Amino acid sequence: MREIIETENLVLRQLKDKDAMALSKYGSNFDIARMTGSFPHPFPLISAEFKIMHLRSMHERGLAYPYAITENGSDEMIGIMDLCRKSDEDTLEIGYWIAEPAWGKGYASEAGQAILAEADASLKPKKVIAGAFTDNPASHRVLEKMGFMPTGKTEMYFSMARMEKADSALFEREAVSIMNGG
């Protein structure tokens, strides 16, 4: 996977230590935190620094491909788009969040399509999976724009911000080569 992925409106780049400030600031928004599994609420700077160190460690081991999402012309992180897996044999899973000031601009779909195209070209996954809390219809629409289909299955998934499990809908996307009959 390339270090930098550019789209029409965005630059996806590797995470930097300084991104912890934006992660703490935007991740402390309960409307964002409650839709993730791993964001505490509030999201203190020390936790954001640890999260970035953890994501970079996963990247170094080939288990995650996290990208800071920035708008063209700005280096401030406004979200993260990530592909991850627990082991080399596991299916890649996509995860993401976007800062509230950037909502409604199509950035999650744009960033997701870019990282998936990069993964299809370099990692060649057979499929990619995703989960989104059932009370997050905006994320369901984003996943569908990225080519994911609902599996019809749900599971209870823990959200640190909610401090409880909540129903999560499961999605999957077959590789482009499979979708195109290749």
Beta strands, then each sheet from edge to edge (+ up, - down):
strand 1: 5-6
strand 2: 10-13
strand 3: 64-71
strand 4: 77-84
strand 5: 92-98
strand 6: 127-133
strand 7: 149-159
strand 8: 164-174
sheet 1: 1+ 2- 3+ 4- 5+ 6+ 8- 7+
end
